Amino acid sequence: MAGLRGTAKTAGRARAVGTPVVGSVVTRARVAPPGVDDLLGCSVVATVPEATDAEPLADPDVQRAYRRLARAVTDQPKA
């Protein structure tokens, strides 16, 4: 929860200087916690699960999550 509070502060500071926050990514979770959209003031674009492998980027679930995120932010169709 401390990570989310810190992220909310960062989003608030970005808005204070005129930078819109258009989305967020929740890591180490398969599902975003309830209310995180309201806390951060933006939608959750993606979630990335906690890796089960010693090398996080070698974990197939993590790889899929980052591919989905990349497609979402670049507006590419699913392959």
C-alpha positions in Angstrom: 0.0 0.0 0.0 2.9 2.4 0.6 3.8 2.1 -3.1 0.3 3.2 -4.1 0.4 6.1 -1.7 3.7 7.2 -3.2 2.3 6.8 -6.7 -0.7 8.9 -5.7 1.7 11.7 -4.5 3.6 11.5 -7.8 0.4 11.8 -9.8 -0.7 14.8 -7.7 2.7 16.5 -8.3 2.5 15.9 -12.0 -1.0 17.4 -12.2 0.2 20.4 -10.1 2.7 21.3 -12.8 0.2 20.8 -15.6 1.1 17.2 -16.7 -1.9 15.0 -17.1 -1.8 11.5 -15.8 -3.3 9.3 -18.4 -3.0 5.8 -16.9 -1.2 3.6 -14.4 0.4 0.1 -14.3 0.1 -2.0 -11.2 3.0 -4.4 -10.8 3.2 -7.5 -8.6 -0.5 -8.1 -8.9 -2.8 -10.0 -11.3 -5.7 -7.7 -10.5 -5.6 -4.0 -9.5 -6.7 -3.4 -5.9 -10.2 -2.0 -5.5 -10.3 1.8 -5.6 -6.8 2.2 -7.2 -8.4 4.2 -10.1 -9.9 6.7 -7.7 -6.7 6.9 -5.6 -4.6 7.7 -8.6 -7.2 9.6 -10.5 -6.7 7.6 -13.7 -7.5 4.2 -15.1 -5.3 1.2 -14.7 -3.8 0.4 -18.1 -2.4 -3.0 -17.1 -1.4 -5.2 -14.3 1.8 -7.3 -14.2 1.9 -10.3 -11.9 4.7 -11.1 -9.5 7.2 -13.3 -11.2 7.6 -16.9 -10.1 11.0 -17.2 -11.7 14.3 -15.8 -10.3 14.5 -13.8 -13.5 11.3 -11.8 -13.7 11.4 -11.2 -17.4 11.9 -14.9 -18.1 8.5 -15.6 -16.5 5.9 -16.2 -19.2 3.1 -14.5 -17.3 5.2 -11.4 -16.8 6.2 -11.4 -20.5 2.6 -11.6 -21.6 1.6 -8.8 -19.3 4.3 -6.5 -20.6 3.3 -7.4 -24.2 -0.3 -6.5 -23.4 0.9 -3.2 -21.8 3.1 -2.4 -24.9 0.1 -3.0 -27.2 -2.1 -0.8 -25.0 0.2 2.2 -25.0 1.1 1.9 -28.6 -2.4 1.1 -29.7 -1.4 -1.9 -31.7 -3.8 -4.8 -32.5 -3.3 -8.2 -30.7 -1.0 -10.6 -32.5 
